[in-house]
């Protein structure tokens, strides 16, 4: 009897060791978890902008992503007899943006249809963007308004006449009443009401 118990104990020990070895081998063969790490590209595309008006070298410039209006003016050789206070120097550039630097002698030197000091950002004005006179690039300085939406605003006012109130902006496809509320402190129609 004693021999049988010894055989059973030995067999149990062998089975336990075999199971432990099998489990260890299976764990070792398991492939490690795959971790995918995505890092920002060093080769981010730049932004191309047009700088015009009272600058040394008006034209198209490609600047690094994240550049500001001040960087674009530097690339254009800097301002010449310009009304710098009318230019949003700290704004980040957007691809396709147009920057017009008005001359300090008079706002009338701005080409027709260009955003200028007369469009609501001149000293002494409200400091708000006038949605009835602003060009595409000035409209794009407003939050949530990109190139397509700024063009729709211009098309809408061309077809329907000037906006009477900011609430009329909700008639432009892509502008919600919530967006109009967000623009109240930043935009104007230029009317006293």
C-alpha positions, 0 to 999 in steps of 0.5 A: 500500500505504501508503494502505491501511495508513493507512486501516486504522490510521485505521479502527482508531482510530475503532473504538477511540474509538467503543468507548471512548465506548460503554463510558463512556456505558453506565457513566454510565447505570448506576443507582447502588446502592440503599442502604437505611438503617434507623434506630430510630424516634423514636416507639417505643411506651412501656410501660404498667405498674401500680404498687401498694402503698406509693406515693402514687398507685397506678395505671397509668402509661405510660413511655418504652421503656427506663424502669426500675422507679425511673421507675415509682415516681417516676411514681406519686408515690414510695414512702410508708413502703415497704420499698424494698430489696424492689423491684428499682429498676434493672430495665427495665420490660416492657409489662404489668408489675405492680410492687408496693411492700411497706409497711415496717411489715409484709409482710402488707399486700400484697394476696393473690397480689401479689409481695411481700417474702414471696415471696423478696426480703425482707431476710434471705431468699435474695434469690432469687425463690420460684417457689412464691409469686411473682406474675407480675411477680416471675417476669417479673424472671427472665431468659427469663420473660415474661408468658405463661411466668409465667402458665404457671408459676402455672397449673402450680403451681395444678394440680399443687401447689408445685414440690418442686425447680427441676427440676420447672420443666421440666414447664412448657411453654416451660421447658427443662432448660437454662433451669432451669440458668440459673435455679438461682442466681436462683430457689428453691422455698423448700424446704431441699432 
